[in-house]
Amino acid sequence: MISLTAEHALRAVVYLASHPGNCCTVDCIAKHTGIPAGSLAKVLQQLNRAGLVSSQRGPNGGFVLTRAPTALTFMDVIVAADGQVSGRQSVPRDALGRHLQDTRAQVEATYRATTIAQFLREKESANETLVTKGE
């Protein structure tokens, strides 16, 4: 349902949210999320342009969230990465079309309702770590 770019953006934001106050470099985030550094740099630029992260240059530079994880939803990150999510709004002609449209609406509602902080709390309570590619 979401693009690989949006998934990378979510992984980066979750990583930054789990390291509050720390300025994290592209290499550090890439290492811990399994996202290729080149792709990650582009994603972080998009998030920066959208105002979700800020960047600092210099030896102690890197990226930090600009919004509290409690005020940042999955949908905020997805839209920052991909642009508007809702595309086709045609009227479904049959049962399958209606089912697909309803399912898409439910998924979007979940993305809008889920904050980064809520996800981190759920992950902690389940005692889970993020499984990353390459680990």
N, C-alpha and C positions, 0 to 999 in steps of 0.2 A: 504494500500500500504506500510506503514511503520510499523515497529514493535512497541510494547508497550515500549520497551527499548529506541527506537529512539524518541518516543513521550516524554518520561520522560526526555531524554537528551535535547530536544528542550525546554521544559518547564523550566528546570533548567537554561539553557543558557539565555533564555529570561528574567528570573528573575534576574540573575546576571547582564545582560546588562542594566536592568532598575534600578540597584543600583550601578552605576559606582563608582569605588574607594573603595567600601565597601567590607570588608572581611565577607562573609556570611557563617554561619555554616550549616551543614546538617539539623539540627533540624529546623532552621529558614526557609530554602528553602522548606523543607518538609511541614511545617505548611502553607506556603503561596501558595504552588502549589498543595497540596493534594496528593503528591507522598509519599508512605510509606518510612520512613527513611532508612530502610535496603536496599531497592531497589535503592533509591537515592544515597546512599553511594557507591554502586557498579557502578552506572552510572557515578558518579563524578570521580571515580578511572579510568574508561575507558577514560573519557574526559581529565583527567590529563595525562595519558599515551600518548594520541594523541596530547598533547601540547595545547589544547584549554583552559584549566583552570590550575591554579596552586593552591597548597594548602599551608597553613601556619599553623604551630602548635602553641599551647600555648593558653593563656586565651583570646587573641584577634584574634585567628586563624580562619580559615575557607577557603573558596574558592573565587577566583577572576578570571575573564576572562584574558587570556594572549594576546588576539587579540582584536582589535577594532571591535565593532559591525558592522561598515561599511565594514570591511574586512572579515566578517564571514558569510557564507551562510548557509541556511538550509541544503544543501547537505553536507557541511563540518561536520556539527553536526551529521547528519544521518550516514555518513560513519564512523565517530569516534565511534558511538554507535554500529553499525551493521556490519561494514566492507563494502566491495564494494557492491553497490546496484544492479548493472546490473548482473543478473544471466544468465538465459537462453537466448541465442541469436540465437535460431533456426529460420529457415525461415518459416514464417506462411504458412500453406497449404491452408487456406480458408479465406473467408471474415471476419469471427469472429476472427481468429488468427491475421489477419492484423489489425483489429480494436483494439484489446487488446494491441498489440505491439505499435501502434500509440499512444494510450491513455497513456500507461506506459512511452513512450518517452516524451510526453507533460508534464506529472507530473514531471518527472525527470528534464526537462528543467526549469520548474517553481522553483523547489527546488534549482537548480544551480543559478538561477537568483535572488532569493529573499535573501537579507541580513537580518540579525537580526535587524539592525538599520532601514531598510526600513519597516519591520514588525511593529516595535515599533512606527514609525511615523504614519503608517496607523491606528494602534490601537488607538493612541492618537487623530488623526483627526476624527475618528469615535466615539470618547469619550467612548471607550469600556474598560472594565476591563477583565482580563482573568478569565473565569469561571473555577473554580477548583472543583475537586471531593470532596465531603464532605462539601461543603459550601452552 
